[in-house]
Amino acid sequence: FASTVAWADLALVDYRLGASTQSIESALIRAVHFGPTETHVRIAVSEVGMLTWPDLDQSARAAVREAVLGLMMYDSKALTRLIVLHDLQDRLCEVLAQELSDSRRCNPDIPS
């Protein structure tokens, strides 16, 4: 548990200090690898991952997607708080694009 939380916390600290994308990606991937079911990991990885999404490589994006899906299933209130706090509704749609069967849910401008 301790190392799992440490990786999640490192991702948060790296983001807040403006560390390299590579350092953030590494922490995100390791946090999800070692603690995919830990609530703290899901929250931290979802937050940092959605905030840095455009810069992340595919491996880091997969880790973030896993964390976000876990939050949706097991702690949707925490995910909602993150989305509202950082105004991430559009980003959530990007993160979950593969899982959304009807993309109009996120973009009402897409014609039927």
C-alpha positions in Angstrom: 0.0 0.0 0.0 2.7 2.5 0.9 4.6 2.3 -2.4 1.3 2.5 -4.3 0.3 5.7 -2.5 3.9 7.0 -3.0 3.6 6.7 -6.8 0.2 8.4 -6.8 1.5 11.2 -4.6 4.7 11.5 -6.7 2.5 12.0 -9.8 0.6 14.8 -8.0 3.8 16.5 -6.8 5.5 16.2 -10.2 2.5 17.8 -11.8 2.3 20.7 -9.3 6.1 21.3 -9.6 6.0 21.2 -13.4 8.2 18.1 -13.7 8.8 16.6 -17.1 6.0 14.7 -18.8 8.1 11.6 -18.8 8.4 11.7 -15.0 4.6 12.2 -14.6 3.9 9.4 -17.0 6.2 7.0 -15.1 4.5 7.8 -11.8 1.0 7.5 -13.3 1.8 4.1 -14.8 3.4 2.7 -11.7 0.7 3.9 -9.4 -2.0 2.1 -11.5 0.2 -0.9 -11.9 0.8 -1.4 -8.2 -2.6 -0.2 -6.9 -5.3 -0.3 -9.5 -8.1 -0.7 -6.9 -6.9 1.8 -4.4 -9.2 4.8 -4.2 -6.3 7.3 -3.5 -4.6 6.0 -6.6 -7.6 6.3 -8.8 -8.3 9.9 -7.6 -4.7 11.1 -8.0 -4.1 9.4 -11.3 -7.5 10.6 -12.7 -6.8 14.2 -11.6 -3.2 14.4 -12.9 -3.9 12.3 -15.9 -6.9 14.4 -17.1 -5.0 17.6 -16.5 -2.0 16.4 -18.5 -3.9 14.2 -21.1 -2.8 15.9 -24.3 0.9 15.4 -23.4 0.7 11.8 -22.3 1.9 8.8 -24.3 -0.4 5.8 -25.0 0.8 3.8 -22.0 0.1 6.6 -19.6 -3.2 7.3 -21.2 -4.2 3.6 -20.7 -3.3 3.9 -17.0 -5.4 7.1 -16.7 -8.3 5.5 -18.5 -8.2 2.6 -16.1 -8.2 4.9 -13.1 -11.1 7.0 -14.4 -13.2 4.0 -15.2 -12.5 2.7 -11.7 -13.7 5.9 -10.2 -16.8 6.0 -12.3 -17.7 2.5 -11.1 -16.7 2.8 -7.4 -16.5 6.5 -6.4 -18.4 8.6 -8.9 -18.7 11.4 -6.4 -14.9 11.8 -6.3 -14.8 11.8 -10.1 -17.6 14.4 -10.2 -15.6 16.6 -7.7 -12.5 16.5 -9.9 -14.5 17.3 -13.1 -16.2 20.3 -11.4 -13.0 21.5 -9.6 -10.9 21.6 -12.8 -13.7 22.1 -15.4 -12.8 18.8 -17.1 -16.1 17.7 -18.7 -14.7 17.9 -22.2 -11.4 16.2 -21.1 -13.4 13.3 -19.5 -15.1 12.8 -22.9 -11.7 12.6 -24.6 -10.4 10.1 -22.0 -13.4 7.9 -22.4 -13.9 8.3 -26.1 -13.4 4.6 -26.7 -15.9 3.6 -24.1 -18.7 6.0 -25.2 -21.0 4.3 -27.7 -22.8 7.6 -28.5 -20.3 10.4 -28.8 -23.2 13.0 -28.8 -23.4 12.5 -25.0 -20.2 14.6 -24.8 -20.7 16.8 -27.9 -24.2 17.8 -28.7 -23.0 19.5 -31.9 -22.4 16.1 -33.5 -25.3 15.6 -35.9 -27.6 12.5 -35.4 
